[in-house]
Amino acid sequence: MGAAMGTLRRGKPLDLVDITHRFGALKAVDGVSLAVGRGEVVALLGPSGCGKTTLLRIVAGFIRQESGQVVVDGARIDALAPNRRNIGIVFQNYALFPHLSVAENVAYGLAARGVPRAEQRQAVARLLETVRLSGMAERRPTQLSGGQQQRVALARALAIDPGLLLLDEPFSALDKGLRLDMQIEVKRLQRQFGLTAVMVTHDQDEAMSVADRIAVMQAGRIVQCDTPVAVYDKPANLFVAGFIGSANLFAGRVERVVEGTVRLALDAGAELVVPGTGFAPGARVVLATRPEHHVLFAEPGPGRVPARLRLAVPLGPDLVFDLETADGATVKVSGPRAGAPDLTPGPVWIGLVDHARPSLFAAPTQGETA
């Protein structure tokens, strides 16, 4: 087998073309098209019920889509059974066979393909060394930690030299420390093997640390697909702004538009000038900011939003302030603990830092979801 025997090859490109699937009256996936480049990692990110897991199962062949095409390396694979698609899969619960040893679990796909035992042993030894589990070949999965079980699952997926790797919530069963370790491990292996990978997750930090691009899904559709930095800094709509990272949402009204800038009258009781186009005077809007876009002041001033400081929470090297504005909105402000203002609960004023680039969106109409 190519990858197991050391002849590493790059993964294959994946193209999803207008994929649609229903469960009864529910349209779980709604006309999704997505191109994943050779050797690229794309994360499908979104809330529960957005269609990301259904889309992954369609690629794997566990569900046959209602319409659309799944294309790998230029060839349609819709008619192929899951075991003929040459796709490696790492499941949320690892799905290891408890009665088999680590070595037998890794060799399972090779044995099913009729690979000679001598080649299986060579491949297993090489892969266990790759995932840093040498010396554990004869252990049972129940004798391993969660992180070690995840490594076995990865080695088993890699053993068949897959053209595509699918990761279904791969780190959700791990505690925070192990989760970060495994995110780094998966990224290391993906680069080493040149794998094309699609990962399903609801964890934003996970998607941003592992993926080359993030496809944000809402109600069965991809609403934005871009690099992690672009999705965070330039959300395509109000849903993405609120779902990715932590967002502060200030309701307001456009007073005037001048040369690519918009003067806003915020409901919270301040006037701001921010970048923006395509808005008419009088339009209701929502200004989306990140906690790091702000700084707090003990006194009022131009462009400063009056608020009430409720709590200051230290998070490692950072300090997060929890505030409430006059119109009842909750605002988070974050910054380094070193040099942070010495503020006590009570009246404060929220300003924008000079490098802040907040996003401006039309306010949702009645009955519309953000």
Residue, then its C-alpha position, 0 to 999 in steps of 0.5 A: m500500500g502506497a502510504a503505508m509502504g512509504t511511497l507517500r502520494r498527495g491526496k485527491p481533489l474533491d468536488l461537490v456539485d449541487i448536492t441536495h438531500r431531504f429527510g422527509a420534508l426537511k431539506a438537510v442539504d440544499g444545493v451545496s457546491l464545494a471544491v476541495g483542492r488536492g492536499e487541502v483541509v476544509a472544515l464544515l462548521g456550523p450549529s447542530g442540524c445545519g447539514k454538515t454531518t449529512l454532507l460528510r456521510i454523502v461523501a463517504g457513501f453512507i447516504r445516497q444524495e437526492s441530487g447532485q454529484v460527488v467527484v473525486d479526482g475528476a471521476r464521479i463516485d456516486a455509484l460506488a459503495p463506501n468500501r470502494r471509494n478509497i476514503g479513510i474515515v475517523f469517527q467521533n467515537y474512534a470505532l475501534f474493535p475492542h476485541l482486536s489488538v492495536a496492530e489488528n485494528v490498524a491492519y483491518g482495512l489491509a486484511a479486507r483488501g487481501v494484502p499479504r500478512a508480511e506487508q500488513r506487518q510492515a505497514v502497521a509497524r511503519l504507521l504506528e511509528t508515524v503516529r508515535l505508538s511504537g511498542m503498543a501493537e499488542r495492547r487492546p483499545t481499552q488499555l489506551s488513553g483517549g488520545q492514543q485511541q485517536r492515534v490508532a483510528l488515524a493510523r487505521a484510516l491512513a493504512i489504506d492509502p486514502g485519496l481522501l480523509l474524512l474526520d467526523e467531530p474527531f476531537s470532541a471526546l477528548d479533554k481540552g489539553l488532549r484536544l489541542d495535542m491531537q489537532i496539532e498531530v492531525k495537522r502534522l500527519q495531513r502535511q506529511f502525507g499530503l492528504t486531502a481532508v474534510m472535517v466536520t466540527h461545531d468547535q470554532d477553535e478546532a476549525m481555525s487551528v486545523a483547516d486551510r479553509i472553513a465552510v460555514m453552514q446554515a440551514g443546509r447551505i454554505v453561507q461562507c467559505d474562506t480562510p479562517v482569518a477571512v471568516y473571522d475578520k470579514p464575515a459574510n453576514l450577520f449569522v457568520a459574525g455571530f457564530i464565529g468567535s465572540a461578537n458584540l452586536f450594536a443596533g443602530r441607524v445610519e445617519r449619513v454615508v460619505e466616501g466609503t464611511v458610515r456615520l451611525a447613531l447607536d441605540a446604546g447612545a453614541e455616534l460612530v464613523v465606521p467603514g461601509t458602503g451600500f447603506a442609505p441614510g435612515a437604514r437600520v443596521v447592526l455593527a458587529t465587533r470583536p472583543e479585541h476591537h475595544v478599549l475601556f475608558a473611565e470618562p466619556g468622549p467622542g465615539r465612546v459608548p456608555a455602559r455598565l461594567r458588570l464583571a472582569v474575568p482573568l483568562g490566562p494572560d488576558l482579561v475579559f470585561d463583561l458589560e451591558t449597554a443602555d439598550g440592554a446589549t451585552v458586550k465583551v471587551s478583551g485585552p492583555r492583563a498586563g497594563a489593563p485599566d484598573l476598573t471597578p463595576g459601574p459606569v464605563w465607556i467603550g471605545l474602538v481601537d485604531h486598528a479595529r475593522p468592525s463589520l456592518f450589516a443590515a438589521p434583520t427584518q421581523g421574522e428573519t434570523a440573524 
